[in-house]
Amino acid sequence: RSACATMDCAFVQDLAGMVPSEHLTFFNPDTTRPDAYCSPLRGAFTLNEQHGLQIVQMLMLRGVPLEVGDFKVVEQCDDSPWPDGIAYIQHYMERLRTLLAWAEAELHTTELHTAVVLGCGVHAGRDL
């Protein structure tokens, strides 16, 4: 979780390739905030402003299961860079919309690939 929350995507990708896949799903309780849900996906999405979306995308493509708590809006910390709670929620929702648009594009690409492969298999025996 710490690497996902603070490091760049290339480092986390290298690290994810070295550790067992179970390590990418570990739930680590935050001892400073007992109510906080801390997983690698959540750490990347909520704490890593610069590389968080890339890390979440990489982890999703590696098959890390998603949990509802990974994307739940939480209260701001005292040291939050967002002075206004509404601006924080708007920013958070924009990140969610960006991630959803990426997931829809990936799904469309997969469906298109499947259609092309199946279409080629059906028509491969025909003379043109």
CNS distance restraints for C-alpha pairs under 8 A (distance, minus, plus):
assign (resid   1 and name CA) (resid   5 and name CA) 6.12 0.50 0.50
assign (resid   1 and name CA) (resid  28 and name CA) 7.45 0.50 0.50
assign (resid   1 and name CA) (resid  38 and name CA) 7.17 0.50 0.50
assign (resid   1 and name CA) (resid  39 and name CA) 5.87 0.50 0.50
assign (resid   1 and name CA) (resid  40 and name CA) 4.14 0.50 0.50
assign (resid   1 and name CA) (resid  41 and name CA) 7.66 0.50 0.50
assign (resid   1 and name CA) (resid  43 and name CA) 5.66 0.50 0.50
assign (resid   1 and name CA) (resid  44 and name CA) 7.54 0.50 0.50
assign (resid   2 and name CA) (resid   6 and name CA) 6.26 0.50 0.50
assign (resid   2 and name CA) (resid  40 and name CA) 7.61 0.50 0.50
assign (resid   2 and name CA) (resid  43 and name CA) 7.15 0.50 0.50
assign (resid   3 and name CA) (resid   7 and name CA) 5.23 0.50 0.50
assign (resid   3 and name CA) (resid  12 and name CA) 6.40 0.50 0.50
assign (resid   4 and name CA) (resid   8 and name CA) 7.79 0.50 0.50
assign (resid   4 and name CA) (resid  12 and name CA) 6.34 0.50 0.50
assign (resid   4 and name CA) (resid  40 and name CA) 5.78 0.50 0.50
assign (resid   4 and name CA) (resid  41 and name CA) 7.38 0.50 0.50
assign (resid   4 and name CA) (resid  43 and name CA) 5.85 0.50 0.50
assign (resid   4 and name CA) (resid  44 and name CA) 4.71 0.50 0.50
assign (resid   4 and name CA) (resid  48 and name CA) 7.13 0.50 0.50
assign (resid   4 and name CA) (resid  52 and name CA) 7.38 0.50 0.50
assign (resid   4 and name CA) (resid  55 and name CA) 6.91 0.50 0.50
assign (resid   5 and name CA) (resid  40 and name CA) 7.51 0.50 0.50
assign (resid   5 and name CA) (resid  43 and name CA) 4.61 0.50 0.50
assign (resid   5 and name CA) (resid  44 and name CA) 4.56 0.50 0.50
assign (resid   5 and name CA) (resid  45 and name CA) 7.73 0.50 0.50
assign (resid   5 and name CA) (resid  46 and name CA) 7.72 0.50 0.50
assign (resid   5 and name CA) (resid  47 and name CA) 5.14 0.50 0.50
assign (resid   5 and name CA) (resid  48 and name CA) 4.82 0.50 0.50
assign (resid   5 and name CA) (resid  52 and name CA) 7.34 0.50 0.50
assign (resid   6 and name CA) (resid  44 and name CA) 7.66 0.50 0.50
assign (resid   6 and name CA) (resid  47 and name CA) 7.27 0.50 0.50
assign (resid   6 and name CA) (resid  48 and name CA) 5.67 0.50 0.50
assign (resid   7 and name CA) (resid  11 and name CA) 6.53 0.50 0.50
assign (resid   7 and name CA) (resid  12 and name CA) 6.73 0.50 0.50
assign (resid   7 and name CA) (resid  48 and name CA) 7.68 0.50 0.50
assign (resid   7 and name CA) (resid  51 and name CA) 7.61 0.50 0.50
assign (resid   8 and name CA) (resid  12 and name CA) 6.49 0.50 0.50
assign (resid   8 and name CA) (resid  50 and name CA) 7.86 0.50 0.50
assign (resid   8 and name CA) (resid  51 and name CA) 5.62 0.50 0.50
assign (resid   8 and name CA) (resid  55 and name CA) 7.93 0.50 0.50
assign (resid   9 and name CA) (resid  13 and name CA) 5.95 0.50 0.50
assign (resid   9 and name CA) (resid  51 and name CA) 5.95 0.50 0.50
assign (resid   9 and name CA) (resid  52 and name CA) 7.82 0.50 0.50
assign (resid   9 and name CA) (resid  54 and name CA) 6.27 0.50 0.50
assign (resid   9 and name CA) (resid  55 and name CA) 5.37 0.50 0.50
assign (resid  10 and name CA) (resid  14 and name CA) 6.22 0.50 0.50
assign (resid  11 and name CA) (resid  15 and name CA) 6.14 0.50 0.50
assign (resid  12 and name CA) (resid  16 and name CA) 5.90 0.50 0.50
assign (resid  12 and name CA) (resid  55 and name CA) 7.18 0.50 0.50
assign (resid  13 and name CA) (resid  17 and name CA) 6.29 0.50 0.50
assign (resid  13 and name CA) (resid  55 and name CA) 7.71 0.50 0.50
assign (resid  13 and name CA) (resid  58 and name CA) 7.29 0.50 0.50
assign (resid  14 and name CA) (resid  18 and name CA) 6.62 0.50 0.50
assign (resid  15 and name CA) (resid  19 and name CA) 6.47 0.50 0.50
assign (resid  16 and name CA) (resid  20 and name CA) 7.77 0.50 0.50
assign (resid  16 and name CA) (resid  21 and name CA) 7.54 0.50 0.50
assign (resid  16 and name CA) (resid  24 and name CA) 7.18 0.50 0.50
assign (resid  19 and name CA) (resid  23 and name CA) 6.51 0.50 0.50
assign (resid  20 and name CA) (resid  24 and name CA) 7.60 0.50 0.50
assign (resid  21 and name CA) (resid  25 and name CA) 7.37 0.50 0.50
assign (resid  21 and name CA) (resid  64 and name CA) 7.94 0.50 0.50
assign (resid  22 and name CA) (resid  26 and name CA) 6.72 0.50 0.50
assign (resid  24 and name CA) (resid  40 and name CA) 6.39 0.50 0.50
assign (resid  24 and name CA) (resid  59 and name CA) 7.75 0.50 0.50
assign (resid  24 and name CA) (resid  64 and name CA) 6.59 0.50 0.50
assign (resid  25 and name CA) (resid  39 and name CA) 6.73 0.50 0.50
assign (resid  25 and name CA) (resid  40 and name CA) 6.85 0.50 0.50
assign (resid  25 and name CA) (resid  64 and name CA) 6.36 0.50 0.50
assign (resid  25 and name CA) (resid  65 and name CA) 7.21 0.50 0.50
assign (resid  26 and name CA) (resid  39 and name CA) 6.18 0.50 0.50
assign (resid  26 and name CA) (resid  40 and name CA) 7.34 0.50 0.50
assign (resid  27 and name CA) (resid  37 and name CA) 7.68 0.50 0.50
assign (resid  27 and name CA) (resid  38 and name CA) 5.90 0.50 0.50
assign (resid  27 and name CA) (resid  39 and name CA) 4.89 0.50 0.50
assign (resid  27 and name CA) (resid  40 and name CA) 7.81 0.50 0.50
assign (resid  28 and name CA) (resid  37 and name CA) 7.69 0.50 0.50
assign (resid  28 and name CA) (resid  38 and name CA) 5.32 0.50 0.50
assign (resid  28 and name CA) (resid  39 and name CA) 6.08 0.50 0.50
assign (resid  29 and name CA) (resid  34 and name CA) 6.78 0.50 0.50
assign (resid  29 and name CA) (resid  36 and name CA) 7.07 0.50 0.50
assign (resid  29 and name CA) (resid  37 and name CA) 6.45 0.50 0.50
assign (resid  29 and name CA) (resid  38 and name CA) 5.74 0.50 0.50
assign (resid  30 and name CA) (resid  34 and name CA) 5.76 0.50 0.50
assign (resid  30 and name CA) (resid  35 and name CA) 7.85 0.50 0.50
assign (resid  30 and name CA) (resid  36 and name CA) 6.07 0.50 0.50
assign (resid  30 and name CA) (resid  37 and name CA) 7.17 0.50 0.50
assign (resid  30 and name CA) (resid  38 and name CA) 6.33 0.50 0.50
assign (resid  36 and name CA) (resid  74 and name CA) 7.87 0.50 0.50
assign (resid  37 and name CA) (resid  42 and name CA) 7.53 0.50 0.50
assign (resid  37 and name CA) (resid  69 and name CA) 6.49 0.50 0.50
assign (resid  37 and name CA) (resid  70 and name CA) 7.42 0.50 0.50
assign (resid  38 and name CA) (resid  42 and name CA) 5.95 0.50 0.50
assign (resid  38 and name CA) (resid  43 and name CA) 6.23 0.50 0.50
assign (resid  38 and name CA) (resid  70 and name CA) 7.77 0.50 0.50
assign (resid  39 and name CA) (resid  43 and name CA) 5.98 0.50 0.50
assign (resid  39 and name CA) (resid  70 and name CA) 6.95 0.50 0.50
assign (resid  40 and name CA) (resid  44 and name CA) 6.17 0.50 0.50
assign (resid  41 and name CA) (resid  45 and name CA) 6.08 0.50 0.50
assign (resid  41 and name CA) (resid  55 and name CA) 7.81 0.50 0.50
assign (resid  41 and name CA) (resid  56 and name CA) 5.72 0.50 0.50
assign (resid  41 and name CA) (resid  59 and name CA) 7.31 0.50 0.50
assign (resid  41 and name CA) (resid  66 and name CA) 7.91 0.50 0.50
assign (resid  41 and name CA) (resid  70 and name CA) 6.06 0.50 0.50
assign (resid  42 and name CA) (resid  46 and name CA) 5.84 0.50 0.50
assign (resid  42 and name CA) (resid  47 and name CA) 7.80 0.50 0.50
assign (resid  42 and name CA) (resid  69 and name CA) 7.61 0.50 0.50
assign (resid  42 and name CA) (resid  70 and name CA) 4.48 0.50 0.50
assign (resid  42 and name CA) (resid  71 and name CA) 6.47 0.50 0.50
assign (resid  43 and name CA) (resid  47 and name CA) 5.41 0.50 0.50
assign (resid  43 and name CA) (resid  48 and name CA) 6.99 0.50 0.50
assign (resid  44 and name CA) (resid  48 and name CA) 5.03 0.50 0.50
assign (resid  44 and name CA) (resid  51 and name CA) 7.57 0.50 0.50
assign (resid  44 and name CA) (resid  52 and name CA) 4.49 0.50 0.50
assign (resid  44 and name CA) (resid  53 and name CA) 7.23 0.50 0.50
assign (resid  44 and name CA) (resid  55 and name CA) 6.36 0.50 0.50
assign (resid  44 and name CA) (resid  56 and name CA) 6.39 0.50 0.50
assign (resid  45 and name CA) (resid  49 and name CA) 7.56 0.50 0.50
assign (resid  45 and name CA) (resid  52 and name CA) 4.92 0.50 0.50
assign (resid  45 and name CA) (resid  53 and name CA) 6.22 0.50 0.50
assign (resid  45 and name CA) (resid  56 and name CA) 6.60 0.50 0.50
assign (resid  45 and name CA) (resid  70 and name CA) 7.84 0.50 0.50
assign (resid  45 and name CA) (resid  71 and name CA) 7.39 0.50 0.50
assign (resid  46 and name CA) (resid  52 and name CA) 7.44 0.50 0.50
assign (resid  46 and name CA) (resid  71 and name CA) 7.96 0.50 0.50
assign (resid  47 and name CA) (resid  52 and name CA) 7.33 0.50 0.50
assign (resid  48 and name CA) (resid  52 and name CA) 4.61 0.50 0.50
assign (resid  51 and name CA) (resid  55 and name CA) 6.28 0.50 0.50
assign (resid  52 and name CA) (resid  56 and name CA) 6.16 0.50 0.50
assign (resid  53 and name CA) (resid  57 and name CA) 6.13 0.50 0.50
assign (resid  53 and name CA) (resid  95 and name CA) 7.67 0.50 0.50
assign (resid  53 and name CA) (resid  99 and name CA) 6.94 0.50 0.50
assign (resid  54 and name CA) (resid  58 and name CA) 6.16 0.50 0.50
assign (resid  55 and name CA) (resid  59 and name CA) 6.12 0.50 0.50
assign (resid  56 and name CA) (resid  60 and name CA) 6.06 0.50 0.50
assign (resid  57 and name CA) (resid  61 and name CA) 6.19 0.50 0.50
assign (resid  57 and name CA) (resid  99 and name CA) 7.83 0.50 0.50
assign (resid  58 and name CA) (resid  62 and name CA) 6.30 0.50 0.50
assign (resid  59 and name CA) (resid  63 and name CA) 6.56 0.50 0.50
assign (resid  59 and name CA) (resid  64 and name CA) 5.63 0.50 0.50
assign (resid  60 and name CA) (resid  64 and name CA) 5.27 0.50 0.50
assign (resid  60 and name CA) (resid  65 and name CA) 7.20 0.50 0.50
assign (resid  60 and name CA) (resid  66 and name CA) 7.76 0.50 0.50
assign (resid  66 and name CA) (resid  70 and name CA) 6.86 0.50 0.50
assign (resid  67 and name CA) (resid  71 and name CA) 7.81 0.50 0.50
assign (resid  68 and name CA) (resid  72 and name CA) 6.67 0.50 0.50
assign (resid  71 and name CA) (resid  96 and name CA) 7.84 0.50 0.50
assign (resid  73 and name CA) (resid  89 and name CA) 7.53 0.50 0.50
assign (resid  73 and name CA) (resid  92 and name CA) 7.50 0.50 0.50
assign (resid  76 and name CA) (resid  80 and name CA) 5.98 0.50 0.50
assign (resid  76 and name CA) (resid  82 and name CA) 7.97 0.50 0.50
assign (resid  76 and name CA) (resid  85 and name CA) 7.59 0.50 0.50
assign (resid  82 and name CA) (resid  87 and name CA) 6.94 0.50 0.50
assign (resid  82 and name CA) (resid  88 and name CA) 5.71 0.50 0.50
assign (resid  84 and name CA) (resid  88 and name CA) 6.43 0.50 0.50
assign (resid  85 and name CA) (resid  89 and name CA) 6.33 0.50 0.50
assign (resid  86 and name CA) (resid  90 and name CA) 6.14 0.50 0.50
assign (resid  87 and name CA) (resid  91 and name CA) 6.08 0.50 0.50
assign (resid  88 and name CA) (resid  92 and name CA) 6.12 0.50 0.50
assign (resid  89 and name CA) (resid  93 and name CA) 6.04 0.50 0.50
assign (resid  90 and name CA) (resid  94 and name CA) 6.16 0.50 0.50
assign (resid  91 and name CA) (resid  95 and name CA) 6.37 0.50 0.50
assign (resid  92 and name CA) (resid  96 and name CA) 6.39 0.50 0.50
assign (resid  93 and name CA) (resid  97 and name CA) 6.15 0.50 0.50
assign (resid  94 and name CA) (resid  98 and name CA) 6.15 0.50 0.50
assign (resid  95 and name CA) (resid  99 and name CA) 6.21 0.50 0.50
assign (resid  96 and name CA) (resid 100 and name CA) 6.10 0.50 0.50
assign (resid  97 and name CA) (resid 101 and name CA) 6.10 0.50 0.50
assign (resid  98 and name CA) (resid 102 and name CA) 6.29 0.50 0.50
assign (resid  99 and name CA) (resid 103 and name CA) 6.22 0.50 0.50
assign (resid 100 and name CA) (resid 104 and name CA) 6.16 0.50 0.50
assign (resid 101 and name CA) (resid 105 and name CA) 6.22 0.50 0.50
assign (resid 102 and name CA) (resid 106 and name CA) 6.22 0.50 0.50
assign (resid 103 and name CA) (resid 107 and name CA) 6.15 0.50 0.50
assign (resid 104 and name CA) (resid 108 and name CA) 6.14 0.50 0.50
assign (resid 105 and name CA) (resid 109 and name CA) 6.20 0.50 0.50
assign (resid 106 and name CA) (resid 110 and name CA) 6.22 0.50 0.50
assign (resid 107 and name CA) (resid 111 and name CA) 6.17 0.50 0.50
assign (resid 108 and name CA) (resid 112 and name CA) 6.07 0.50 0.50
assign (resid 109 and name CA) (resid 113 and name CA) 6.10 0.50 0.50
assign (resid 110 and name CA) (resid 114 and name CA) 6.15 0.50 0.50
assign (resid 111 and name CA) (resid 115 and name CA) 6.17 0.50 0.50
assign (resid 112 and name CA) (resid 116 and name CA) 6.18 0.50 0.50
assign (resid 113 and name CA) (resid 117 and name CA) 6.14 0.50 0.50
assign (resid 114 and name CA) (resid 118 and name CA) 6.05 0.50 0.50
assign (resid 115 and name CA) (resid 119 and name CA) 5.78 0.50 0.50
assign (resid 116 and name CA) (resid 120 and name CA) 6.04 0.50 0.50
assign (resid 117 and name CA) (resid 121 and name CA) 6.27 0.50 0.50
assign (resid 118 and name CA) (resid 122 and name CA) 6.25 0.50 0.50
assign (resid 119 and name CA) (resid 123 and name CA) 6.20 0.50 0.50
assign (resid 120 and name CA) (resid 124 and name CA) 5.44 0.50 0.50
assign (resid 121 and name CA) (resid 125 and name CA) 7.93 0.50 0.50
